[in-house]
Amino acid sequence: MRIVRTVQAMRHERAQWTGAVGLVPTMGYLHEGHLSLMRRARAEQEKVIVSIFINPTQFGPHEDLATYPRDIERDLHLLESLGVDAVFLPSASEMYPQGFTTYVVPTGPLVEQGEGEIRPGHYRGVATIVLKLFQIAQPQTAYFGQKDAQQVAVIQRMIRDFNLPIELAIMPTIREANGLAMSSRNSYLTSTERRQTAVLYRALQAGQQVCQQAMPADAQAVREAMQAVVASEPEVTVSYAEIRDPETFFPLTTVQAPALLLIAAQVGSIRLIDNFALHTDGTWDTGVIIAEERKADA
Ligand code: AMP
């Protein structure tokens, strides 16, 4: 496995490959969610590049850039055992050298709602770094997690808007035994908080149940079902519980496929997001709960 720290070296490495290349962008501190993307990339592509970069431009001034969890040694060990071909591990100054000026700025309702409204500038940072990674790694396919549904919509839109020759592969949300969507930031949770967070998954299940009783469902009824479940856990505060169009992120008043049931909540100082997706063909993507012993075990 090559460990590549500069743009020039990554380009050089990439230029020698002729077959299909898959890219898995991450911020590191890898968990089973990340590994599921990499396993799929490994199975589908001739060459797999994983990037680990804690992208400063997607963090707000009061967010956790300085304290974001890191463990590069452990990450590299996991990537090696997965058979990844190259790890792109640039520094912040490599990606944003002095004089850096040009950003990708997604506009309109897609980034003015949901996470975009709560984290102004977040998707500008995401779109900018993802376009840079696409340019450097030149993958045919890029792997992303359904857990960050709005990020998927923003990147899909950017690919269309900029005519990028890249396909997205979207992988289901990998969950802990209690339903909590895996996230590097879950390491901030105390064991009590971790137990309390199970309420998010239960809330999404309650919303799904309302949809399954009668379609098209009344979005207000679905929202209320989700909120009622979260309210049963006083330590968890809902930021939003919404039903949105997966492409435009417009709120839906009646729930018909395709749709996203989205939830965001605060537990202590930690913000958590999660979703269930109802696909056009009527199937649900509710993620995958994995057994404890498989957790972060390549
Ligand atoms: P991050 O390191 O948090 O930026 O995530 C890197 C990639 O892994 C993104 O495409 C995420 O959507 C994806 N990801 C994060 N958590 C999960 C999860 N629990 N299940 C599946 N994919 C995930």
Boltz pocket constraint, residues with backbone or C-beta under 6 A from the ligand:
constraints:
  - pocket:
      binder: B
      contacts: [[A, 25], [A, 26], [A, 27], [A, 28], [A, 32], [A, 33], [A, 34], [A, 36], [A, 37], [A, 143], [A, 144], [A, 145], [A, 146], [A, 147], [A, 148], [A, 171], [A, 172], [A, 173], [A, 174], [A, 175], [A, 181], [A, 182], [A, 183], [A, 184]]
      max_distance: 6.0
